[in-house]
Amino acid sequence: MSLILAIDQGTTSSRAIIYDEQLQPLGQAQVEVPPTYPQPGWVEHDALTLLQSVRTVVGQVLAQTQIRFSSLAAIGITNQRETAVVWDRNTGQPIGPAIVWQDRRTAGFCERHAEHRERLANRTGLVLDPYFSATKFAWLLDHAPGARRKAEAGELAAGTMDSWLAWNLTHGQCHVTDRTNASRTLLMDLRTGQWADDLCEFFGVPPELLPEIRPSRSDFGEMHLGTPGSPARPILAMAGDQQASLFGQGGFGPGQAKCTYGTGAFLLAHTGSSPVRSSAGLVTTAAATGAGPFAFALEGSVFVAGAAVQWFRDGLQAIGAAPEIDRLYHQGRSESGVLFVPALTGLGAPHWSPAARGTIFGLTRDTSVADLARATVEGVAFQVAELLDAMRQDLKTPPSCLKVDGGMARSDPFLQFQADLLGLPIIRSPHTESTALGAALLAGLQAGIWSSDAEVEALLAGRTTLFEPRRDPTWRSENLARWRHAINTIVRYYASAQG
C-alpha cells in the first residue's frame, strides 16, 4: 500500500495527514499556531515556532497511526502563501519575524509607488499591495541590523513558508519554491515563471536571496525525520494553500471554481494555459501543475473570513467555540438592519484598500449579540459574492457552480445564505481538508501512485452536499446594493482619514 504524508502549514495551525492510495485519511494531527499582533495592522509569526509545529504534527501522526516514516512513498507540502521569512544561511536563524500575509506595515511603500501599479500587474498578474511578499522581504532587510550587507555577501536566504520548511526539513540542502508560491511575491514574471531582475531591483530584494522555482510536482529534496543521516523520504510536491485546494477540489482545468473558507476566503477559477488579466480587481496567479505547460487561475482574496468568527469568539468573547455561532445565527433577525464589514486587516479584492478597517452599520438599542453573530457570518458571504461578480465580468464563461471547503463551509446556514447571495448552486466537498488533499494528490501523481488526472478525479467522486439558491434575483440585487453602499462609505472614510 502506498502512503502519502501531507503537511499543511497554515496561518493559525499546522496539520499533518497520512493518506492511502484510495485517498482515505489514516490519521491526522494538528497544532494551533496563532499569529501575534504587535502593532495595529502588523501580523507576525515566529518562524522557528512554525517549523517546530510541523515537526510536532508529523511525529504525532506517525505515532498515532504506528506508520514508520520510512514507509511513506512521498511527501507533499502546502502552506500559507505570501508570509515572508529571511534567514541566515550559516546559522539557519531568521533575522526577524515571519511577516504574515495579512500584515499591512508596508502600505506606505505601496502608496508612494502607486504609479507603477499597471506595469507590475502586467508583469506579475498581481496588484501592488502589502499582501504580497516583495515588500515584506525588503522591510526585513531594511530593519534587521546588517541585513543588507549580509544579503549582498550571499549570507542570507529568503522565501515564503514552503521555502523555509523545505530548507529546514532537508537540512539546508534545498532552497526551493514552486510556481504557485513564487507567483504571489510580485517578483516572478508570470509568463516566464522565473524571477525578474528588474522587479527585484524595484523592490530592493537581491535575487541571490531567492529560491529556485520548480513546478508544483517536482523533486524538492529529501525530508529527514531527525538529524542528517536519519531516514529520509522524498518531498515530491509543494503548492500554496489555495492552489492546492483548487487541485484537491478537482480543479484540473478551465471552468472549475472553488472557494476555501479558512482564515480568509479565497475564490479561484482555473483558466487553463492562458493567463486572464482582470479588469475588475482580481489577480492572475499560477495554478498547480507538473513539468508540462503552465496553468493559471483567476483569484479573489478576502483577508478575513474564519478570522471574523475567531474575533467574535476571542475578541468579543461572545461564544466559547466557533461552531456555536450557528446557534446565534438562527436567533439573529434577518430584518435587524445590522451589517458588518469585517475589514479587520484591510480590504482585499476587488477593492484593495489596506487602510480600511472593520465597521458595523445599523446598531440600535435593540441590537442583540445574536444580530451581531448573524452580521458577522453574512459579512463573509457578502465579500465572496463581490468576488464572484467580479469574476463574471472577467470570464467569458463564468462558473456555473461553486465548490467549497474549509472551516466555515461546515456551517449549513452560512452556505445557504452564500448560495442565495451568489445565485449559484454550492457544492460542499466530502473532503473537508481539500488543501492537504491537494498536496497529497500532487505528490502521489509525481510518485506514480496514480497515472492521470482522470484516475484522481474518479477517486475524488463522493457524497457531496448541494445548496441551491432559495431567494429571488430582486432580493439578491437589493442586498448587494446595500453592501456596496457600505463598502464605498468605508473606503472613502479611511482614504480621507489617511489624507
Summary of the structure (lengths in Angstrom):
residues: 499
radius of gyration: 21.6
end to end distance: 62.3
largest distance: 67.1
contacts: 1857
relative contact order: 0.12
helix: 39%
strand: 22%
